[in-house]
Amino acid sequence: MESDQMLWDMLKSHIGHQVCIVAYGDTDDPMDICLECEECGEVILDAKIYTVAAREK
């Protein structure tokens, strides 16, 4: 599966869920920042793993 489609599918599966941004470690200098689903406890995006880039056609 293409990485663009994987992110799309991960986000799509959480439509309608409560999500939040969580910092781990010192909030002024966090070790990691994640987008997490409060309903199922899943880490959707992890800033230490993922980068943001424009989608390719």
C-alpha positions as CSV (number, residue, x, y, z in Angstrom):
1,M,0.0,0.0,0.0
2,E,1.3,3.5,-0.8
3,S,2.3,5.6,2.1
4,D,-0.1,8.4,1.0
5,Q,-3.0,5.9,1.1
6,M,-1.9,4.5,4.5
7,L,-2.2,8.0,6.1
8,W,-5.5,8.6,4.4
9,D,-6.9,5.4,5.7
10,M,-5.6,5.9,9.3
11,L,-7.2,9.4,9.4
12,K,-10.4,8.2,7.8
13,S,-10.9,5.4,10.4
14,H,-11.0,8.1,13.1
15,I,-13.6,10.4,11.5
16,G,-16.1,11.3,14.3
17,H,-13.8,10.2,17.1
18,Q,-12.4,12.5,19.8
19,V,-8.7,13.1,19.1
20,C,-6.1,15.2,20.9
21,I,-2.5,16.3,20.7
22,V,-0.3,14.8,23.4
23,A,3.2,15.8,24.4
24,Y,5.5,13.3,26.1
25,G,8.2,14.5,28.5
26,D,8.7,18.1,29.3
27,T,5.9,20.2,27.7
28,D,8.4,23.0,27.0
29,D,10.8,20.6,25.3
30,P,8.9,17.4,24.6
31,M,10.6,14.2,23.6
32,D,7.6,13.4,21.3
33,I,4.3,14.8,20.2
34,C,1.5,12.6,19.0
35,L,-2.1,12.9,17.6
36,E,-4.0,10.3,19.6
37,C,-7.6,9.0,19.5
38,E,-9.2,9.3,22.9
39,E,-11.9,6.7,22.0
40,C,-9.7,3.8,21.0
41,G,-6.3,4.8,22.5
42,E,-4.5,4.6,19.2
43,V,-1.6,6.8,18.2
44,I,-2.7,8.2,14.8
45,L,0.4,10.3,14.1
46,D,3.7,10.3,15.9
47,A,6.0,13.3,15.2
48,K,9.1,11.1,15.8
49,I,8.1,8.7,13.0
50,Y,6.1,10.7,10.5
51,T,6.9,13.8,8.4
52,V,4.5,16.1,6.6
53,A,4.7,16.4,2.8
54,A,2.3,17.2,0.0
55,R,0.4,14.3,-1.5
56,E,1.6,13.2,-4.9
57,K,-0.9,12.4,-7.6
